[in-house]
Amino acid sequence: MKAVRNERFMKVTTYLLLIAWAVFVLFPLYWMLTTSFKSKLDVFLGPKYIPWVDFRPIVQWWIRIFTVEREEVIRPLINSIVVASISSLLAVLLGTMAAYGLTRFKFKFGPLRNHDILVWIVSQRMMPPIVIALALFLMFKVVNLLDTRLGMTLIYTAFNLPIAVWMMRNFLSQIPISIEEAAMVDGASRSQIFFRVVLPLTLPSLAATFLLCFIFAWNEFLFALILTFDKASTMPILIASQHFQRGPQWWDISVMSTVAIAPVVIIALSLQRYFVKGLIPISK
Amino acid sequence: MPMTNILSSFRGKKAGRAFILPAVIILLLLTIFPFLFSLFLSFGKVSFLGGLQIHFAGLKNWLRLFNDERFYNALSNTVLIAVIAVAMEYVLGLGLVLLLNRGVKGSTFFRVLFFLPMMLTPIAVGYMWRMMFNPTRGPINHVLPLLGLPAVGWLTEPKIVLYSIILTDIWQWTPFMILILFAGLQSIPPALLEAAKVDGASGWRLFREIIFPLLIPASIAAILLRTIEVLKIVDKIYILTGGGPGIYSESMTLFGYSLGLRAFDLAYGATIAFSLFATILVISIIFLLMTRRSQEISLE
């Protein structure tokens, strides 16, 4: 009897704790989303919690962002989409090539073997961005890459390469080499094998890696803060500048922030399984 | 190298090199070179009068750094945030992973939800919590008096502001601990746990003698990676407080940015940035040395 009661008690406690953490996770998101539908008065007389109960939701701010503020928002939005997409594409392409090389060939540069090269590439992530950002500011100034999409694309490619190499190495090392050997017997060259056999086989992994890189580039702040100031500014810079330009217009900030996190939420919720698989190689 | 050479190099014995070379070149140009350039800058003086000029300045920047109280302030803020945030995130992450592993219904739903915050744009997260912490219109200060507690100046009290930043970091990054520890837990063979249960181990003993020791490698990886990341903290602070009140919540990266670009002393900014790199390196090495024994134990 006692054991059964004890077990039920444990189960209820487990649920309560999980639900408590879920509320902790969701509430700030809920707060931001609802604030984007509040009138100025409801924000300043707040806090107001539940739409239709203690405030009347309005869509005015959402309409404004696509009309009055369109000019201001559209360029950073396009910059973010273009820079994050192209840099992620490059990072995945170059990263997959490197991962392929590291899993299919034996290297020896002086004392460095495959594992050392992998560690060298991945450890670049340890570097604090501020160290290279200040130097890049000078370098980009000299070669006229400051405040350009090209410059941002290049730096985000380098920024995402370690993660792309790491993920693709984990995926590629799970593909049996025998398929490639069969292609080689048929007389295919290495580049043909890579582009026609390996890439199609790893399409889901490529997509997962691309989207993770995309999220990192989409979210990145410090490089954009230092290396852009107008033409090539991204969404995080636009949102960060709101407070300084017009004071805390929380409704506008909430709309823009929701726009910024919406694609990330969709990607993260639908593809999480793949991210976990690629990031952490589980050996069984 | 002409195009034909690149293509033919995919075929011969050197084929392997052609695959890794592009990635290596990008990293050398855009990470390693700026890194060395930054080190060089920390011994120089940058001036823009009559074009870009860099003069050698010896140890001037470094001496200034070691006599700069603002440096010690930023360093201790950053390390304090890192130590407390990572410790809390680890404990919470471990607890949540164990809860998720109890085979309750809907555990997949909870897991997917729990992972979410770490993917979100840090600037948006900063604003989210700035609204939560708002002194008069934020929900936190609205609820506290209802519970008989005093309202708190979350982002304006010098003694509290760092803990508000830590809370925000816990919200966003506990998921990382859950991610790694969950994978670690999955790789424990179920047969091992069954055998231990047959032997009469349960609850706390099962955790202490079987599960926790097997989670040590994952724990070390999770703590190290998270520590390295949180030492670079800047974006959430930039939005939450801008380093204020005064410089009470200034982190190393924010300090380097302010001096390097706002005060436009790039050489001194590079010095600050490099000292952060050195800090991260030293802390990582100490941590790895400290945990070497337990790593060896877990390998046996």
Boltz contact constraints between the chains, C-beta under 6 A:
constraints:
  - contact:
      token1: [A, 14]
      token2: [B, 99]
      max_distance: 6.0
  - contact:
      token1: [A, 14]
      token2: [B, 102]
      max_distance: 6.0
  - contact:
      token1: [A, 14]
      token2: [B, 104]
      max_distance: 6.0
  - contact:
      token1: [A, 17]
      token2: [B, 99]
      max_distance: 6.0
  - contact:
      token1: [A, 18]
      token2: [B, 99]
      max_distance: 6.0
  - contact:
      token1: [A, 18]
      token2: [B, 110]
      max_distance: 6.0
  - contact:
      token1: [A, 22]
      token2: [B, 113]
      max_distance: 6.0
  - contact:
      token1: [A, 28]
      token2: [B, 128]
      max_distance: 6.0
  - contact:
      token1: [A, 28]
      token2: [B, 132]
      max_distance: 6.0
  - contact:
      token1: [A, 31]
      token2: [B, 131]
      max_distance: 6.0
  - contact:
      token1: [A, 32]
      token2: [B, 128]
      max_distance: 6.0
  - contact:
      token1: [A, 46]
      token2: [B, 137]
      max_distance: 6.0
  - contact:
      token1: [A, 47]
      token2: [B, 137]
      max_distance: 6.0
  - contact:
      token1: [A, 47]
      token2: [B, 139]
      max_distance: 6.0
  - contact:
      token1: [A, 47]
      token2: [B, 142]
      max_distance: 6.0
  - contact:
      token1: [A, 94]
      token2: [B, 22]
      max_distance: 6.0
  - contact:
      token1: [A, 94]
      token2: [B, 23]
      max_distance: 6.0
  - contact:
      token1: [A, 97]
      token2: [B, 19]
      max_distance: 6.0
  - contact:
      token1: [A, 98]
      token2: [B, 20]
      max_distance: 6.0
  - contact:
      token1: [A, 98]
      token2: [B, 23]
      max_distance: 6.0
  - contact:
      token1: [A, 100]
      token2: [B, 19]
      max_distance: 6.0
  - contact:
      token1: [A, 101]
      token2: [B, 16]
      max_distance: 6.0
  - contact:
      token1: [A, 101]
      token2: [B, 19]
      max_distance: 6.0
  - contact:
      token1: [A, 101]
      token2: [B, 20]
      max_distance: 6.0
  - contact:
      token1: [A, 105]
      token2: [B, 16]
      max_distance: 6.0
  - contact:
      token1: [A, 124]
      token2: [B, 27]
      max_distance: 6.0
  - contact:
      token1: [A, 124]
      token2: [B, 31]
      max_distance: 6.0
  - contact:
      token1: [A, 126]
      token2: [B, 228]
      max_distance: 6.0
  - contact:
      token1: [A, 128]
      token2: [B, 232]
      max_distance: 6.0
  - contact:
      token1: [A, 128]
      token2: [B, 276]
      max_distance: 6.0
  - contact:
      token1: [A, 128]
      token2: [B, 277]
      max_distance: 6.0
  - contact:
      token1: [A, 130]
      token2: [B, 253]
      max_distance: 6.0
  - contact:
      token1: [A, 130]
      token2: [B, 256]
      max_distance: 6.0
  - contact:
      token1: [A, 130]
      token2: [B, 273]
      max_distance: 6.0
  - contact:
      token1: [A, 131]
      token2: [B, 38]
      max_distance: 6.0
  - contact:
      token1: [A, 131]
      token2: [B, 273]
      max_distance: 6.0
  - contact:
      token1: [A, 131]
      token2: [B, 277]
      max_distance: 6.0
  - contact:
      token1: [A, 132]
      token2: [B, 34]
      max_distance: 6.0
  - contact:
      token1: [A, 132]
      token2: [B, 35]
      max_distance: 6.0
  - contact:
      token1: [A, 134]
      token2: [B, 260]
      max_distance: 6.0
  - contact:
      token1: [A, 134]
      token2: [B, 266]
      max_distance: 6.0
  - contact:
      token1: [A, 134]
      token2: [B, 269]
      max_distance: 6.0
  - contact:
      token1: [A, 134]
      token2: [B, 270]
      max_distance: 6.0
  - contact:
      token1: [A, 134]
      token2: [B, 273]
      max_distance: 6.0
  - contact:
      token1: [A, 135]
      token2: [B, 34]
      max_distance: 6.0
  - contact:
      token1: [A, 135]
      token2: [B, 37]
      max_distance: 6.0
  - contact:
      token1: [A, 135]
      token2: [B, 38]
      max_distance: 6.0
  - contact:
      token1: [A, 136]
      token2: [B, 34]
      max_distance: 6.0
  - contact:
      token1: [A, 158]
      token2: [B, 26]
      max_distance: 6.0
  - contact:
      token1: [A, 158]
      token2: [B, 30]
      max_distance: 6.0
  - contact:
      token1: [A, 158]
      token2: [B, 31]
      max_distance: 6.0
  - contact:
      token1: [A, 161]
      token2: [B, 23]
      max_distance: 6.0
  - contact:
      token1: [A, 189]
      token2: [B, 11]
      max_distance: 6.0
  - contact:
      token1: [A, 190]
      token2: [B, 10]
      max_distance: 6.0
  - contact:
      token1: [A, 190]
      token2: [B, 11]
      max_distance: 6.0
  - contact:
      token1: [A, 190]
      token2: [B, 15]
      max_distance: 6.0
  - contact:
      token1: [A, 191]
      token2: [B, 10]
      max_distance: 6.0
  - contact:
      token1: [A, 215]
      token2: [B, 119]
      max_distance: 6.0
  - contact:
      token1: [A, 219]
      token2: [B, 121]
      max_distance: 6.0
  - contact:
      token1: [A, 221]
      token2: [B, 123]
      max_distance: 6.0
  - contact:
      token1: [A, 221]
      token2: [B, 235]
      max_distance: 6.0
  - contact:
      token1: [A, 222]
      token2: [B, 234]
      max_distance: 6.0
  - contact:
      token1: [A, 236]
      token2: [B, 123]
      max_distance: 6.0
  - contact:
      token1: [A, 239]
      token2: [B, 123]
      max_distance: 6.0
  - contact:
      token1: [A, 240]
      token2: [B, 123]
      max_distance: 6.0
  - contact:
      token1: [A, 253]
      token2: [B, 127]
      max_distance: 6.0
  - contact:
      token1: [A, 257]
      token2: [B, 124]
      max_distance: 6.0
  - contact:
      token1: [A, 257]
      token2: [B, 127]
      max_distance: 6.0
  - contact:
      token1: [A, 260]
      token2: [B, 121]
      max_distance: 6.0
  - contact:
      token1: [A, 260]
      token2: [B, 124]
      max_distance: 6.0
  - contact:
      token1: [A, 261]
      token2: [B, 120]
      max_distance: 6.0
  - contact:
      token1: [A, 261]
      token2: [B, 121]
      max_distance: 6.0
  - contact:
      token1: [A, 261]
      token2: [B, 124]
      max_distance: 6.0
  - contact:
      token1: [A, 264]
      token2: [B, 119]
      max_distance: 6.0
  - contact:
      token1: [A, 268]
      token2: [B, 116]
      max_distance: 6.0
  - contact:
      token1: [A, 268]
      token2: [B, 119]
      max_distance: 6.0
  - contact:
      token1: [A, 272]
      token2: [B, 112]
      max_distance: 6.0
  - contact:
      token1: [A, 272]
      token2: [B, 115]
      max_distance: 6.0
  - contact:
      token1: [A, 280]
      token2: [B, 183]
      max_distance: 6.0
  - contact:
      token1: [A, 282]
      token2: [B, 183]
      max_distance: 6.0
  - contact:
      token1: [A, 282]
      token2: [B, 187]
      max_distance: 6.0
